């Protein structure tokens, strides 16, 4: 009997393997130098991420490991985002390293890189098993990172809250996955789409189980994406955990949740408009959660006094906007989702880097600390203002183009299909809540520029953090004025998910 | 032969006990045990489906889930230990410095 071994195609996995070995190397280096690695460990981590990016550029596309691992445009696009957000998180961590983390530099950088490896596996997964493992590999190092200052009450509390919520959500997700597996008899996402349709047409009564599975999976990934009502952990964890970790959580972990969501729902459960597949109509459910995210995130952010909590609520709102692109389920929507998370990476990582620089100097994250900062630290105030304006969506920054494409995708979906008329309402609410958002972002800019007294603090920059600020600034202006290359690349995401433009 | 629905009912009861336990328990360790119960309910459902559909993917899945649960337990107990050292309690109601 002929038996065909699955083709491994190990070369497709080269970036992940390299980054994993590099993370081990950093931990070993820190131990071998008897914890005296100073800034070298950090520069090693940055170098590792850059080399991984280069390897990623030379990696081809294709399938490996019996179709469990896939390297396509969507995977590559998200891998760039993961590498970029890890790079910017590590770049903004040098100040905290000098002040607070004296003995565990190797573990800190190693865990960030391990989590990045998990995200990269997740974005390459083509079936439920590797997707679940990738998601766990992403979150377990983040539990440790959130609780990294183990003598600091806030950090440990953030760690425990994140751990309970993360473990609970992964159990919900796993139970939902077990139902999807039971309904389809396969873990392969593309096969699952076909099998569920067949099962549904054969036995007419699977609707309840399918709805239960969809609700469980939405809840499980909704925790990672911080969609209301699964968002309560976000502000607490952002406030308590070290600032670079909060930054990494807000972009890297969120992008990982987004690609997992897109893979399961767009790739695995796309039978959205088909009249015979009525129970599969997850769009309305997700649209409701997106509306809740936009309204709740943007209104509660207004009354925050801690800047990290405020950025936490703002990130809840941003996920609401991104979900419009997924619910629209057309080629423009997928491309817009990719572009949005790309622009969001520059703006949010930059904003958190600015917060980290101020925190290193003043030891405080209260918004009142920022009053009058423009007179003593003009460069920091100007860049921070640009990041906030991009998050609010002011032209000509990349955040504006991202919101524009997302809303355009929503309108296009509504025009294309009369059954989706509620997309007009979704976009309308999104436009309205954007106005609230401008209020609280502008409030910080007002504090920095229009305070009567100049601030008593004058921030000092270290070289990597300054680089992160400049990368963020350059990214926002360049891709705000000239978004075509990224948009062209991101339009490949749609074809990776089998959506024909 | 026991029908697959029997296993699924046991699984859903286990999952329900676990979920309710996480939501109402105030002790960190008990919450943690309830999460393990939820994972095991999912494992039971995976095995039952795998057996009745006669495909082996579910079996492989369960082994990896067990590994993940072990890793999660290692990290989780370490964090519980860290918070016990600086608060001297593991009651979740007392962890309320962070709130809006």
Interface residues (C-beta under 8 A of the other chain):
Chain A: X128 X129 X132 X133 X136 X140 X143 X144 X147 X150 X151 X153 X154 X156 X157 X158 X159 X160 X161 X163 X164 X167 X168 X170 X171 X172 X174 X175 X177 X178 X179 X181 X182 X185 X186 X187 X235 X236 X239 X240 X300 X304 X309
Chain B: X11 X15 X18 X22 X28 X31 X32 X35 X38 X39 X41 X42 X45 X46 X48 X49 X50 X53 X55 X57 X58 X60 X61 X64 X65 X68 X71 X72 X75 X76 X78 X79 X80 X82 X83 X85 X86 X87 X92 X95 X97 X98 X99 X100
